[in-house]
Amino acid sequence: MRKYFFLFLAILWTAFVVFLCLIRSSQIPTVSIVGIDKIVHFILHFSFTFLWGMAFYKSELARNFQKILWCSFLLSFIFGVLIEFSQFYLTTTRSGDGKDVLANSLGALLAISVLNYYFKAMNTK
């Protein structure tokens, strides 16, 4: 059970992000903080990348930490780009934004840094 805990969380988080990014914009509470949209994207993809990285690590699909880090980052990047395309082409109240992809990528990079530190710490024990 513990082996699949992060996989369950990663799948649940992915579904949450898809839901949040594709619902009507009128259903999202508005907050008047400059740049809050980019901060939210950063946090969503930090969490997305971290959870998928841990899911890959715990499932023991790969023992190569660098491979786990790259796969986690690429998954987050591709997922973020697909969400932006979906917002642009599949919704009428949302729009795709290249700056969102940048915020997503920065969040993913921070998660990769945290995972790298964690993997190195676990490997030295």
Sequence and secondary structure as in RCSB ss.txt:
>XXXX:A:sequence
MRKYFFLFLAILWTAFVVFLCLIRSSQIPTVSIVGIDKIVHFILHFSFTFLWGMAFYKSELARNFQKILWCSFLL
SFIFGVLIEFSQFYLTTTRSGDGKDVLANSLGALLAISVLNYYFKAMNTK
>XXXX:A:secstr
 GGGHHHHHHHHHHHHHHHHHHS GGGS     TTHHHHHHHHHHHHHHHHHHHHHHHHTS   HHHHHHHHHHH
HHHHHHHHHHHHHHH SS    HHHHHHHHHHHHHHHHHHHHHHHHHHT 
